[in-house]
Amino acid sequence: MKKLLTVGATVVFVFCLIFPATAFSASVETQIADLQKQMQQMQKKMQTLQKQLKKAQSDATSAQQRAEAAAQEAEEKVAEVSGKFKILDDLQRKFGHIKVGGYVRSRWWEGQDQHNSFDVTEIAFNLRYDVSENISGEFHIWWHPSRNAADAGTFRRYRGWAGPNPFIESAFAEFRNLNIGPIKGKLLVGKARNWAFGITPAGGSRGRVTSDYGLFYRSTSQSRITGIQYLTTWKKLTANFALFNGWSLAGWGTTRNGGDVRSNNWKDAKASRLLRTGQLNLDDDNNKAFSMRLGYQCMDSLNMGVSFFRQKLGAPDLAVFNNIMGNDIMRTMSTDDEHMMYGLDLTFNKGPFVVKAEYIQAEISNMNARMWYVMGGYKLPKFKMDFYLRYAQTDYDQHRVRDMSGSGAWDKRQITPLIIYHLHRRAKLYFEYYINMENAPSGAHHVDDNYGFVELILFY
């Protein structure tokens, strides 16, 4: 029995030794198998990563090649653009100081006892070249297509209303910074508008406003002058001086703005004549004119000025004066007679309100004339419209002759309503009408010379 127990204990002991070893071996094999699977998975991932790496390396190589190609192309483009900019720079150095501008006027007009018509009244080309900081040259040429009309009948009378074709409106040199101490000055040499008398009749709010010349401007300072002008400013004061070839006297039927001109004989007149100023580039009479204007800028909105003008009359002036004012005038005139004018002017421009007024006392040979106008305006930027109304009047007195029979000597009045519609900063539409009234002598027929027009001006 004892022996049997000993054998059984031995067997149990041996089994206890063998079973844990077998179980441990099985666990190790399982772990090894798991590790092998993980290694295989990692190997597959490594292979995938290697493929991705090769692909990335290939893409990087392609990208580098594309980058190098793009860089080369960019360098070529930069070189090309630089070359073009060099050309532009060269052109800028040669032509950058040139400024070109101008406008085209197209009009439909109609007047009393006249024909009506569409017309391209004026084509303007302006060229300015800045030679240096202080020297410039400017040239304006105007072309009047209506001068192409036939030479017979009413066409001949119409084709002259706008002046010669073509017409050199301005051609002058400008010298700036010709200062005298604190007084700033500049010099104009050549043909230009006269900046040394009254409100210069340039377009826009700075000048005459209306598209057409009015009764006042035709009689005083319509034309340009050829000579020299010295323009100065000091604080709020301006002093402008001009010495130039004298204005000539001329007659103009008031309806020529509409086109057709009728008889100038006052007894059966259908259009009265108007004494006006004119000027060619030359002065055959050697009668140089002098004018000046002193101005003061009161506040930012009000400008006031006084003007003076003087010249001797030439033989052609006397003949024209006699023709339009009356046959009895000529006997009392001589080439020692003078044309003198004294003027006052005022411009108020603030917000939507505009007021302009001028007065001139003129002495022409043996006759005195009083000419004045006043204009009021109101601007509506919201509606792109400006409204103006102007009244002008001219009265003639003479001393040595009892009566002046020519229609040019009739006292005249003019009312001008005006609407400006701003289509664009470079396009304006004008609606103007001129109501003309004359104090004709007894026996003269009624004069129907009102006229109006719609005009489109395109600036370029």
Secondary structure as UniProt FT lines:
FT   HELIX           2..95
FT   TURN            96..97
FT   STRAND          98..111
FT   TURN            112..113
FT   STRAND          117..130
FT   STRAND          135..143
FT   HELIX           145..148
FT   HELIX           153..159
FT   TURN            160..162
FT   STRAND          167..175
FT   TURN            181..182
FT   STRAND          183..192
FT   TURN            205..208
FT   HELIX           215..220
FT   STRAND          225..234
FT   TURN            235..236
FT   STRAND          237..245
FT   STRAND          248..253
FT   HELIX           254..257
FT   HELIX           266..268
FT   STRAND          273..278
FT   TURN            284..285
FT   STRAND          288..298
FT   TURN            299..301
FT   STRAND          302..312
FT   HELIX           315..325
FT   TURN            327..328
FT   HELIX           330..332
FT   TURN            335..336
FT   STRAND          338..350
FT   TURN            351..352
FT   STRAND          353..364
FT   TURN            365..366
FT   STRAND          367..380
FT   HELIX           381..383
FT   STRAND          385..398
FT   HELIX           407..409
FT   STRAND          411..424
FT   TURN            425..426
FT   STRAND          427..439
FT   TURN            442..443
FT   STRAND          451..459
//
